Amino acid sequence: MPSKFSWIKKELVYIKDSFKEIVKGFVIFALASSGLVCAIILRYLGYNGTEITFFSLVIEFISLFFCYLLLKGYLKSKEDQEKS
């Protein structure tokens, strides 16, 4: 029984240590799906297809740029570690 508790404790510490990456992953997922959510909301509000496409694409490009900025910092730190 103590081994199960130590395993649970070890896993909780691992989740606590990676909480920042979990939040970052959720933010990237929300940004990546923001264009679709915008299109659904605009369709529900009764806009026509041209306006839905324009606003959804603008929001998607902005959110993909933010995703790029978030991932660029992550990839840069991994490359620096490999060079060392």
FENJO-V635833 format. One record per pair of residues at least 4 apart in sequence whose C-alpha atoms are under 6 Angstrom apart, sorted by the first residue. I is the first residue (numbers start at 1). J is the second residue. D is the distance in Angstrom with one decimal. If there is no record, write none. Layout:
# FENJO-V635833
[[I/J/D] [I/J/D]]
This chain:
# FENJO-V635833
[[15/19/6.0] [28/67/5.8] [31/63/5.1] [35/56/4.7] [35/59/5.6] [35/60/4.6] [38/56/5.7] [39/52/5.6] [39/56/5.6] [42/47/5.7] [43/47/5.7] [52/56/5.9] [53/57/6.0] [56/60/6.0] [60/64/6.0] [68/72/5.7] [72/76/6.0]]
